[in-house]
Amino acid sequence: MQMTERGRAMWRTCLASAFRTALACTIVGAATLYGPEWILRHVAFPAFSYVTVILIITDATLGDTLRGCWLSLYATCQSVGPAIITLKLIGPARLTAETTALAAGLAAFVVVLPNGLTHLVAKRVALGQIVLIYVIAYIKGAETEPVMHPLQVAASTALGVISCVLALLVPLPRLATCEVKQSCKEIGQNVTTRVKLYMKAFCSDDTTSAMASVSQARELARISSKLYQTIKRYQPSMKWERLPFKVWRWQNVNDNKGEKLQSMEIALRGMEMVLASKSPIPASLLAGEVKDGLKNIQERVILSVKRVNNIPQPTVTPEIDLEKPDECLQTLQEIPETPQDLPFYFFLFCLRLLETISIAKPEENKVKPEENKGSAKSKSRSWISDWDSKKLMPAVKLSLSLGLAIFLGSLYSKPNGYWAGLPVAISFAAAREATFKVANVKAQGTVIGTVYGVMGCFVFQRFLTVRFLSLLPWFIFSSFLNKSQMYGQAGGISAAIGAVLILGRKNFGQPSDFAIDRIIETFIGLSCSIMVELIFQPTRAANVAKLELSRSFHALYECASLFGAKASKADIMESQKKLRSHLNMLKKFTEEAQAEPNFWFSPFNASCYEKLFKSLSKMADLLQFSGHAIGFLGKQGKAKSPQCKEILSAVDKDLKSLTESIGLLAKSFEEITLLKSLDALEKALTKNGNSSWDIELGKTPNPSFSGPATEPEKILETYLQHCRGVADGMFLVEEEGDQEEVKVDKSEVVLSLSALGFCVEKMGKETREVEEMVKEVVQSENPSSHVNLHEISCKIRSLY
């Protein structure tokens, strides 16, 4: 039922997007085909008006369109002003294919250089304007007016922007605030449904029924991740809608609601972790009134989640005090004696964590004057940092690609030379992309869109209005392409532009001849992009994924090391955020490497990297659970006896022993994954040196390794013994001390210590899984050699 509703929502979204895109293109077409003479005189390039519409209005809201207006104005200032000066100095009559390519390349370099300060849409619009200004000036030669020609390009851009605004306001504006609010509502329902499914599976005696509930919840989790992406996509646009909200006094939505809902995901992942492991829950723990108590906890959690979304509750529902501890949790007074009992306690800990996150008040992030001053200094140094080699590389590659595409396109066909540069300009991406995959989908999108346009012209030769109507089903199809995994945004935009440039214009020659010329020019432009990309960035995505895997191990090492160093909460959260960031990059590069052709290289072991990503993500979750458990213990352990402090110190040593062993293994895996081959290892044994490495260039240092970790089973057994001493010591303080001065929540202590024990056990298992996967990666890269990670470690230790 949930999937059907989600499918219907996608249909509604695609239809609405196609309708608004078709409406905006219709406005452009009506103005350029049937408009008064003064519009036709100033809007000399309707093709770029269509391109501007597709760049701005695709899946856009009112906030996106208002931002697009500002970005288009900013892009016009970047491109038109300098172009007028350049054409005045050079003179259009003296332009050649070489000088045109050089001028366009230099202008593009200036636009792309401030990489982190300019929005991607502004860069694409500015680059498209640069291509039209210089190449059309070269085509027309002396007939080009140095001032009016760039202004005509600006007017064509303005028509596209105005059409987008009008299309977004008819019949009702599509608001980013409404999209975020609806997504938050659906996430709230999603979370409550998953909690019910997890509780049903946890209390079920039938394993088959329990796993069916887990599978259903897992599918809901995937839907939830897409909803979070929707919130992330539209939250920046909400800022541009604040002025209309103030003018029309509409009700705004809380910007922090999505973040609070997303922070609950960690607790839900922990509940799924318990159930997915298929660990049998002892019947004695679920006997008696425990199940009834779990139902009460479920109602408390669901109520707290609904309150986050401000969902009104029925008046017949009894009022529940969320601040009052649950009676079911208060019955937990003893530390589990065996590891088999830990999943039960960890599941309850996740329930308690979910409830705590949902009722927590948002923290006020106040910036101190010193921090604000430092941020101002960092902003003043941003232009200086742009001259770093990594920041220069996107500008250099784009300027060379654009200049080369314009030069070769003009040599092939001077009247159509700008069609080679436009695909390079409007598809610029600041971040690294899967070069061959993106070029492939752009080419396919251009071809199918152009073919559809030619067919439409052939069928409706004498009916220009019907030709416009035929764009609507194509925009619907392009919207689905835009959301598909195969084509994505690059393929969808290329398909839409390919059709509208033929069906939305007239007097451009025979459609079939134009289609052939444009396909060839597009191929020239994409070929130039691929060639420049391969020259300046020859590192394979597989090598980059391997280096990012090494960086992920290093981040895991730093994150694990902080738990033994008694670092502050801010440091631990920052290290966990860094680890998540590296894991996200690992996932991105793995997907890129999968889409990359192997050529003469060895195949990329994608399945192994995916397993490593899952295991490392699970370890990151376990470290985060450990941080929450330590935080709960810190609140409960403010008043302790000296004996209790000694026992708690012993528990801390156990955790430090485990995290140190994980850190040492992560450091070892970091160096192992940096090895290009076992032959490189043998050479490293004879040469002791060190060099810095870079993820994009693929330079690796000589490896250094540490010894094997302590057995997790022994650590867990010792840890449980110390935990019982901690609990007894804390409870003894409460019994003998003053009740008003010493307040220790026994259940909180038991749940937190038991959760740490569960994390100790699972991290040990995941470490062994990671070790096997690392061995498989090294073995796949050295198929003719026998790989023994411990032997490799010993060899390297002997070097030092």
NUSEBA-772554 format. One record per atom (N, C-alpha, C): x, y negated, z negated. Coordinates in steps of 0.2 Angstrom, whole numbers, plus 5000, padded with zeros to 4 digits. Each point is the difference from the previous one (the first is absolute). Layout:
N
XYZ...
END
This chain:
800
500450065000499649945000500449945000500650004996500449945000500449995007500250055003500349995006499549985006499450024999499549975005499949934999499949974994499949934998500749965003500550034999500749975002500049995007499850065004499949995007499649955003499449994996499549955002500349934999500450004995500349934998500549985005500450055003500549995005499649985006499550035002499649985006499749934999499849984995499749934999500649955000500650024998500549955000500350005007500050055004500350005007499549965004499350014999499549975004500049924999500149994993500049924999500649975003500650044999500649975003500049995007499750055004499950005007499549945002499549994996499549955002500349934999500449994995500349934999500649995005500350055002500650005005499649985007499550045001499749995007499749935000499749974994499749945000500549945001500650014997500549955001500350005007500150065003500250005007499549975004499350014999499549975004500049934999500149974995500149934999500649975004500550045000500649985004499850005008499750065002499850015007499549945002499549994996499549955002500349935000500549984996500349945000500549995007500350065001500549995006499750025007499550045000499750015006499449965002499649974995499449965001500049944997500649984997500049944996500149945004500049944997500149945004500749995003500149965004500749995004500649984995499849964995500549984995500350064996499650054999500250064996500550045005499750015006500450045005500749965001500049945000500649965001500550014995499850004994500550004994500150074998499550055000500150074998500250035007500750005001500250035007500250074999500050034994500250074999499550044996499550015003499550044996500250074998500550035004500350064997500250004993500449944999500350004993499449984995499549975002499449994995499850074998499950045005499850074998500550044996500649995001500650034996499949974993499949944999500049974994499450024996499450015003499450034997500250074997500350045004500150074998500550004994500549965000500550004995499749984993499549955001499749974993499450044998499550025005499450024997499950074999500550045002500050084999499950014993499450034998499950024993500149954995499749945002500249944996499449984996500149964995499549974996500049925001499649964997500049935000500749974997500250034995500749984997500550015005500050065004500550025005500049945005499449995002499949955006500349934998499849984994500249934998500850004999500250064998500850004999500350005007499650045005500250005007500149935003499549964998500049935003500649964998500150014993500649964998500750035003500050075000500650035003500149985008499450005003500149985007500249935001499849954996500249935000500850004998500250044995500750004998500450035006499850055003500350035006500149955006499449965001500149955005500549954999500049984994500649954998500750035001500050064999500750045000500250005008499550015004500250025007499949945005499449974999499949945005500449945000500149984994500449944999500750015003500450054997500750015003500050015008499450045002500050015007499949945005499749954997499949945004500749965000500450004995500649975000500550045005500050075000500450045004499849995007499450005002499849995007500249935002499949954996500249935002500850005001500450034996500750005001500250045006499850065001500250045005499749985007499349995000499649995006499850075003499350015000499750065003500350025007500249955004500250025007500750035000500449994994500750035000500050074996499450024998499950074997500250065005500450044997500150075004499850054996500050065002499850064996500550014994500649985001500550014995499949944995499949945002499949954995499350004996499550035004499450014997500050054994500450065002500150054995500449974994500549965001500449984995499649954995499649955003499649954997499550044995499750055003499450034996500450044995500550045001500450034995500249964994500349945002500249964994499449974996499549985004499449984996499750064996500050065002499750054996500550024994500649995001500550014994499849954995499949945001499849954995499450014997499550035004499350014997500150064995500450055002500050074996500549994994500449955000500650004995499750004993499649954998499750004993499650064999500350065000499650065000499550014994500249984994499550014995499649944998500049955004499649944998499449985005500050045006499549995005499650065001499349995000499650065001500150035007499850065000500150045006499649975006499449994998499549975005500349945003500249954996500349945003500650015004500450054999500650025004499850025007499550055000499750035006499749945004499649964997499749945004500549965003500549984996500649965002500450035006500150064999500450045005499650005007499450024999499650005006500049935004499949954996500049935003500749995003500550024997500749995003500150035007499750065000500150045007499649965005499449984999499649975005500349935002500249964995500349935001500650015005500450044998500750005004499950045007499650065000500050045006499549965005499549974998499549975004500449945003500449964996500349955002500550025006500350064999500550025005499650025006499450035000499650025005499849945005499849954996499749945004500649955002500550004996500649965002499849934999500149965005500049925000499349984999499550045001499349994999499849994993500450034996499950004992500149944997499549974996500149944996500350024993500549974999500450024993499649994994499549965000499649984994499350045001499749995005499350035001500050075000500550035003500050085000500050034993500549984996499950034993499449984996499749945001499449994997499450045003500050025006499550045003500050074997500750024998500050074997499749994993500249944996499749994994499250005000499849975005499249995001499750075001500450045004499750075001500050044993500549994996500150034993499449984996499949935000499449974996499450035002499850015006499450035002499950074997500550045000500050064997499850004993500449954996499950004993499249974999499849955003499349984999499550055002500150045005499650065001499950054994500650014997500050054995499649974994500149944998499649974995499350005001499849995006499250005002499850074999500450055003499850075000499950024993500449984995500050024993499449984996499749945003499549974996499350025003500050045005499350025003500050084999499450034998499449964997500249984993500450044996500249984993500750015000500449964996500750014999500250064997500550035002500350064997500549984995499950014994500449974995500550054997500649994999500550044997499850014993499749964996499850004993499550065000499550005005499550055000500350075001500550005004500350075002500450024994500349964996500450024994499550024995499549964999499550024995499650075001499950015007499750065001500550064999500649995002500550054999500150024993500049954996500050014992499450044998499549985002499450044998500050075002500250015006500150075002500550044997500649964998500550044996499850014993499649964997499750014993499550075001499650005005499650065000500550065002500549995004500450065001500450024994500249964996500350024994499650034995499449984999499550034995499850075003500050015007499850075003500650044999500649985000500650044999500150024993499849964996500050014992499650064999499450005003499550054999500250075002500349995006500250065004500650044996500549954997500550034996499850034994499549974997499750024993499650075002499750005005499650065002500550065001500649995004500550055001500350024993500249954996500350014994499650054995499449995000499550034995499850075003500150015007499750065003500450064998499650065000500350064999500250045006499749975006500150035006500549975004500650035001500649975004499849985007499650045003499849985007499649935000499550004995499649945000500449944998500550014996500549954997500449975006500350045004500449985006499649975005499350025001499649965005499949934997499949994994499949934997500749965001500550034999500749975001500149985008499850045004500149995007499549945002499450004997499649945002500249944997500350004994500349944997500649985004500450055003500649985004499849965006499550025003499749975006499849934998499749994994499849934998500649964999500550034997500649964999500349975007500050045005500249985006499649945003499350004999499649955002500149944995500250014994500149944995500749975003500550035002500649975002499849965006499650025005499849955005499649944998499650014995499749944997500549954997500550034997500549954997500449975005500150035006500349975006499649945002499350015000499649955002500049944996500050014993500149944996500749975001500550045001500749965001500049975006499650025005500049975007499649934999499550004996499549945001500249954994500350024995500249954994500349945002500550005005500349935002499549965003499550035004499549965003499549964995500050034994499549974996500249934998500749995000500249934998499849955005499950025006499849955005499249995000499650044996499349994999499849964994500549984996499949964994499649945001500349965005499749945002499250005002499850055004499350015002499650024993500450044996499650024994499949944995500549955000499849944996499549965003500049995007499549965003499350035000499950065001499450035000499850034994500550004995499850034993499850075000500450045004499950075000500350034994499850064998500450044995500650035002500549994997500750035002500050074997500550035002500250074996500749994997500050044995500650004996500650035004500649975001500550025004500450064996499950004993500450064997499650064999499450005002499650064999500350065004500249995006500350055004500650034997500449964997500650024997499950044994499549984996499850044994499750075002499650005005499850075003500550045002500549975004500650045002500450034995500149964994500450024994499750064997499350025001499750064998500250065003500349995006500150065004500650054997500449974996500550044997499750054995499549984997499750054995499650055004499749985005499650055004500550055004500649985002500550045003500250054994500149984994500250044995499450064998499449985001499550054999500050055005500149985007500050045005500750055000500549974997500650044999499950064996499649994994499850054996499650065003499549985004499550045003500350045006500549965004500350035006500550054998500350004994500550054998499750074998499350005000499650064998500250034994500349964995500250024993499350024996500050064998499450024996500049964994499449984998499949964994499750054995500450014994499850054995499349994998499650054999499350004999499949974993500550014995499949974993500049935000500349965005500049935000499449975002499650045005499449975002499450034996500150034995499450034996499749954996499450024997499649964996499849935003500149954996499749935002500549975005500550035002500549965004499749985006499650055004499749985006499549945000499650004994499649944999500349944999500650014997500449944999500349975006500250055004500349985007499549965004499350025000499549975003499949934998500149994993500049934997500549965003500650035000500649965003499949985007499750055004499949985007499549945001499550004996499549955000500349934998500550004995500449944998500449985006500350045003500549985005499649975006499450045002499649975006499749944998499849994994499749934998500649955000500650014998500549955001500249985007500050065004500149985007499549965003499450014999499449965002500149934998500249994994500049934997500649975004500550035002500549975004499749975006499550035003499749985007499449964998499949984994499449964998499350035002500050075000499350035002499650004994499449975001499550004994499750074998500050014994499850074997499250004998499750055001499350014998499949984993499449974998499949994993499950064996499850055003499950064996500650044998500649985003500650034998500349974993500150054996500249974993500749975000500149954996500649965000500650044998500550005003500650044998500649954998500350014994500549954998500750035003500249975005500650025004500649994995500049964995500649994996500150054995499450044998500050054995500350065002500550034997500250075002499550055001500150055004499550055001500150054995499550034998500050054995500450075002499950015007500350065002500850005000500249945002500749994999500350004993499649984995500249994993500150074997499750065004500150064997500750035002500449975004500650025002500549984995500250054995500449984995500750045000500150055004500650045000500350005007500750005000500450015006499950075003499950015007499950065002500650044999499950074999500650044998500350035006499750015005500250035006499949965006500550005005499949965006499450015004499650064999499450015004499549964998500049974994499549954997500149935003500649985002500149935002499649985005499850035006499549975005499449984997499750034995499449984997500149934997500549994996500249944996500149945006500450025005500249955005499349985004499650045001499449985003499649954996499950014993499749964996500449934999500750015001500449945000499849955006499950035006499949975006499349964999499550044997499449974999500049944995500450014995500149944995500449945004500550025004500349955004499649965005499550045003499549975005499649954996499850024994499549964997500449934997500650014998500449954997500149955006500250025006500149955006499449975001499450035000499449975003499749954995500250004993499749954995500649954999500650015002500549954999499949935003500149954996499949935003500649995005499949965005500549985005500549964996500650015001500649964998500149945003500149954997500149935003500749995002500250005006500650005003500349925000500349984994500249935000500750005002500249955004500749995002500349954996500550024997500449954996500349955005500249944997500349955004500750025003500450044996500650025003499950055006499550044999499850055006499849965006499649954998499749965006500549965003500549984996500649965003500450045004500150074998500450045004499750025006499350015000499750025006500049945005500049944998500149945005500750005003500550024996500750005003500050065005499750064998500050055005499649985007499549964999499749985006500449955004500449964997500449955003500650045003500250064998500550045003499850055005499350005002499750045004500350005007500149935003500249995006500850035001500349994994500750025001500150085000499550034996500050075000499850035007499649965004499850025007500650015004500649974999500550015004500450064999499850044995500350074999499950045006500450055001500050045006499450045001499750024995499450045000499449965002500049934998499549965001500149975007500650005003500149985007499850055005500050064998499950065005499449995004499450004996499349995004500049955005500349944998500049945005500450025006500650024999500550025005499750055005499750054997499750065004499449975004499649964997499449985003500249955006500449954999500249955005500350045006500550054998500350045006499450045004499650034996499550045004499549955004499849954997499649955004500349975006500749984999500349975005500150055006500250064998500250055005499350025004499550014996499350015003499849955005500149944998499849945005500450005006500750014999500450005006499950065005499950064997499950065005499349995003499549984996499349995002500049955006500349954999500049945005500450035006500550044999500450035006499550045004499650044997499550055003499549965003499749964997499449965003500049934996500249955004500049934997499349984998499550015004499349974997499850044994500250064999499750044994500650014995500549965000500650024995499849994993499549964999499849994992499750064997499750045005499750064997500550054997500649995002500550054997500249974993500049934999500249974994499450004994499450005003499449994995500050074996500050065002500050064996500550004994500649975002500550004995499949944995499749955002499849944995499550024996499450025002499450014996500050064996500550055001500150064996500650004995500249944999500649994996499850034993500550044997499950024993500649994996500049964994500549984996500450074997499650054998500350064997500250055005500450054998500250055004499450045002499950025007499550045002500350075004499550045001500250065004500049985007500649995002500149965007499750045005500150075001499750035006499350014999499750014994499350014999499649945001500349944998499649945001500049985007500650015004500049995007499550045004500050064998499650055003499249984999499849984994499349995000499849935003500549955000499949945003499950015008500450045003500050025007499350035001499950054996499350045002499449954999500049964995499549954999499949955005500649985003500049955006499750045006500250065001499850035006499250025000499850034994499350015000499649945000500249954997499649945000500049975007500550005003500149975007499650045005500050074999499650045005499249994999499849994993499349994999499849935003500549955000499849945003499950005007500550045004499950015007499450035002499850054996499450045001499449954999500049964995499549954999499949965006500549975002500049955006499850045006500150065001499850045006499250015000499850024994499350014999499649945000500249954997499649934999500449955004500150015006500449955004499649935001499450005001499649945001499649974994500150044994499649984994500549984994500249945000500549984995499850014993499349984999499750014993500050074998499850055005500050074998500750024998500549975004500750024998500249984993499749954997500149984993499750054996499450015001499650054996500450075000500350025005500450065000500650004995500249944998500550004995499850024993499450004998499750024994500250074998499850055004500150074999500850014999500449965004500750015000500349974993499749954998500349974994499850054994499450035000499850054995500650065001500150025006500550065000500749974998500249945001500649984998500049994992499549984997499950004993500250074997499750055003500250074997500750025001500349985006500750015001500449964995499849944998500449964996500050034993499550044998500050044993500250075001500250025006500250075000500750014998500250064998500750014999500450015006499750025005500450015006500349945004499549955000500249945004500149944995499649994995500149954995499949935003500249954996499949935003500349985006500650035001500449985006499650025007499850074999499650035006499449965001499649994995499349975000500149935003500449964998500149935002500250005008500550055002500250005007499450025004499650054998499450025004499549945001499949974994499549945001500249955004500749985000500249955004500150025007500150065002500150035006499349995004499550014997499350005003499749935001500149964995499749935000500449955005500650025001500449955005499850015007499650065001499850015007499249995000499650024995499349995000499849934998500549964997499849934998500249955004500350015006500349955004499750015007500249955004499850005007500649965004500050015007500549975004500750014998500150074998500750024999500350055005499650015005500250045005499650075000500250055004499750064999500250044994499450024996500150034994500550065000500050045005500550065000500749985001500149955004500749975001500249974993499649964997500249974994500150064995499650055000500150054995500750045001500250015006500650035001500649964998500049935002500549964998500149994992499450004997500049994993500350064996499850065003500250064997500850005000500249995006500850005002500349954995499749945000500449954996500050024992499450024998500050034993500550054999500150055005500550054999500749975000500149955004500749964999500149974993499549974998500049974993500250054995499650055000500150054995500650045000500350015006500650035001500649964998499949935001500549954997500050014992499450004997500050004993500350074997499950055004500350074998500850005000500249975006500750005001500449964995499749944999500349954995500050034993499450044998500050034994500550054999500150045005500550065000500749975000500149945003500749985000500249974993499549964997500249974994499850044994499650055000499850044995500050075002500650035001500150075002499850054995500049994994499850054995499450035001499950065000499450045000499649994994499350015001499649994994500150064996500250065002500250054996500649994995500549965003500549984995499849954995499649955002499849954996499550044994499650055002499650034995500550044995500550035003500550034995500349954995500249955003500349954996499549974994499449995003499549984995499850054995500150065002499950064995500649994994500649995002500549994996499949944995499749945003499849954996499550014995499550045002499550024995500350044995500450055001500450034994500349954996500349955003500449954995499549964996499449995003499549964996499750054995500050065001499750054995500650004994500650005002500550014995500049934996499949955002499949944996499450004996499550025003499350004996500150054994500350065001500150054995500449984995500649965002500549984995499749954995499549965002499749954995499750034994499750065001499650034995500550024994500650015001500550014995500349944997500049955003500349944998499649954996499450024999499549964996499949935003499950005007499949945003499349974999500049935002499349974999499550035004499449984999499450025004500149975007500249945000500149965007500550045004500550024997500650035004499750075003499750044995499750065003499549995005499549965000499649985005500349985006500549965000500449985006500350065003500350044996500450065003499550055004499450014996499550045004499749975006499949935000499849965006500550015006500650004998500650015005500050075003499950054995499950075003499450015004499449974999499550015004500149965007500449955000500149965006500450055004500550034997500550045004499650065003499650034996499650065002499549985006499749945000499649975005500450005007500649974999500449995006500250075002500250054996500150075002499450035004499449994998499550025003499949975007500149945001500049965006500550035005500650004998500650035004499950075002499750044996499850075001499550005006499549965000499550005005500349975006500549965000500349975006500450055003500450044996500450055002499650065004499450014997499650055004499849985007499949945000499849975007500549995005500650014997500649985004500250065005500250005006500250055004500750034998500150065000500750034997500549995005499950005007500549995005500550064999500649984999500650064999500150014993499749964995500150014993499650064997500250024995499750064996499349984998499550045000499349984998500049984993499649954998499949974994499550054996500350014993499650054996499549964996499449985004499549964997499650034994499950075000499650034995500450004994500750015000500449994994500049934997500049955004500049934997499349994997499550025003499349994997500050034994500250064999500050044993500449964995500649975002500449964996499749944998499649975004499649944999499550014994499750065001499450024995500350014994500650044999500350024994500349934997500349965003500349944997499449954998499550005004499449964998499750034993500050065000499750034994500549994994500650005001500549984994499949934998499949965005499949934999499449994995499450045002499450004996500250024993500450054999500150034994500449954995500549975004500449954996499549944998499549985004499649954998499550024994499850075000499650024995500450004993500750025001500450004994500149934997500049955005500049934997499449984997499450025002499449984997500050044993500250065000500050044993500449974995500649985002500549964996499749944997499649965005499749944998499550014994499650055001499550024995500350024994500650045000500350014994500349944996500249955004500349944997499549964996499350015003499549964996499850044994500150065000499850044994500550014995500749995002500550014995500349944997499649954999500349944997500250014993499750044996500150014993500250084999500650014999500250074999500550014995500050064997500550014995500750015003500550004996500750015003500050075003499750054996500050075003499750005007499449975000499750005007500449975005500449944998500449975005500650055003500250044995500550055002499850055005499450024999499750055004499849975007499749945000499949975006500649985004500649994996500649995004500250075003499950064997500150065003499650015007499349984999499650015006500349955006500249944998500349965005500650035003500450044996500650035003499850055005499550044998499750055005499849975007499749944999499849975007500649975003500549984996500649975004500450065003500050064997500350055003499750025006499450005000499650025007500149955005499949944998500049945005500850005003500450014996500750005002500250055005499750064998500250065005499649995006499449975000499749985007500449955003500249954997500449945003500650035003500450054996500650025003499950045006499450045000499850045006499849955006499749954998499849955006500649975002500549984996500649975003500450055004500050074998500350055004499650005007499450015000499650005006500149945005500149944996500149945004500650015004500650034997500650005004500050065005499650054998499950065005499749985006499449965000499749985006500349955004500549974997500449955004500550045004500250064999500450045004499850015007500449985005499850015007500050085002500550034997500150075001500550034995500050065000500550044995500749985002500149995007500749995002500249934997499549954999500249944997500250014993499750054997500150014993500750034999500250045004500750035000500549945001499949965005500449945001500049954994499550004996499949964994500550024995500050075000500450034994500849995001500249985006500749985001500149935001499549964999500149935001499549964995500349974995499749974995499949925001499449985002499949935002499349984998499849945001499349984999499949945005499450005003499849955004499249984999499849945001499349995000499650025006499450014999499550035005499449965001499750005006499549965001499450055003499449994999499550045002499950005007500149945003499849995007500650035005500649994997500650025004500250074999499850034994500250074999500650014997500449954997500650024998500050034993500450054998499950044994500650004996500049994994500650014996500250074998500650014998500250074998499650024994499850065000499650024994500350024994499749994994500250024994499450034996500250064997499450044997500150014992499450014997500050024993499850074999500150024994499850074998499350025000499850064999499350025000499749984994499350005000499649974995499950064994499849984994499850044995499350045002499950064998499450035001499449974997499549985004499449974997499650044995500050075001499750044995500249994993500750005000500349994993499849934997500049955004499949934998499350004998499550035003499350004999499950044993500350054999499950044994500249964994500649975000500349954995499649944999499749985005499649945000499450014996499650055002499450024996500150014992500650034999500150004993500149934996500449965004500149934997499349965000499650025005499449965000499550024994500050064998499750024994500249964994500749994999500349974995499849925000499949975006499849935000499349994998499650055003499349994998499950014992500350054997499950014993500349944996500649975003500349954996499549945000499749995006499549945001499450014995499750065000499450014997500250004992500650024998500250004993500049934998500249955004500049934998499349974999499650035005499349974999499650034994500250064998499750034994500249974993500749985000500349984994500049925000500049975006500049925000499449974998500049935001499449964999499650005007499450024999499650015007499949935003500149944997499949945003500649985004500650024997500649985003500350055005499850065000500350065004499450025004499949995006499550035004500350045006499950065000500350055005499450045003499949995006499550045004500350075001499850054996500350075001499950025007499450005003499850025007500549975005500149934999500449975005500750025000500350024994500650034999500150075004499550044998500050075003499949995007499649965003499950005007500649975004500349954997500649975003500650055000500150034994500650055000499850065004499450025001499950065004500049985007499849945002500149985007500849995002500449984995500750005002500350075001499750054996500250075001499850035006499449985003499850025006500449975006500249944999500449975005500750035000500350024994500650035000500050075004499550044999499950065003499949995008499649955002499949995007500649975003500349964997500649975003500650055001500050054996500550055001499850045006499450025001499850045005500149965007499849945000500149965006500749995002500449994995500750005001500350065004499850064998500250065003499750005007499449985001499749995007500449965004500249944998500449955003500750035002500250044996500750035001499950055006499550045000499950045006499949975006499649945000499949965006500749975003500449974995500649975002500550065003500050064997500450055003499750025007499450005001499750015007500249955005500049934998500249955004500750015002500550014995500750015002500150065004499650054999500050065004499849995007499549965001499749995007500549965004500449964996500549955004500750045001500150064996500650045001499750075001499750025006499750075000500550055000500749995002500550055000500350014994499949964995500350014993499650024995500350034995499650024994500049944995499449984998500049944995499950024993500449984996500050014992500149934997499449974998500149944997500549994994499950064996500550004994500750005002500150045005500750005002500349945003499549965004500249945002500149954995499650004995500149964994500750014997500250074999500650014997500649985004500050015006500549975005500149934999499549965000500049934999500349984994499850034994500249994994500850014999500250055004500750024999500449945004499749965004500349955003500249944995499650004995500149944995500250034994
END
